[in-house]
Amino acid sequence: MADEHHDDHGNTVSAWFLTLSWIVAWSVAGFAIIFGGGLVLWTVIALGLSVVFAIIAGVMKKAGLGRKEPRPVPPTREQWEAARKAETTNTTTNRAVAATAGKA
């Protein structure tokens, strides 16, 4: 379940665009501040760019460059426990079959 969720998480064009654009915007602002630019000025510029890039990523998502399927819903505690119990039962059954197969 965790691997399925991890594979799904943020693996879209719009998500990558947003991630990379924010890294660039805040890196440029950081370098500008370090090399003598005004702290407030470059922070406001980076925040403004972040909002603009988030809007662009939202438009990209609506245009079909986002997630194609809904996000997977994690199982409830009862569903998880039932699946875990079924796995344990199957494992025990498989071991019994393997043990009897060796005797044949």
Helices and strands as residue ranges (DSSP letters): H 2-8, H 13-34, H 39-60, I 61-65, H 77-103
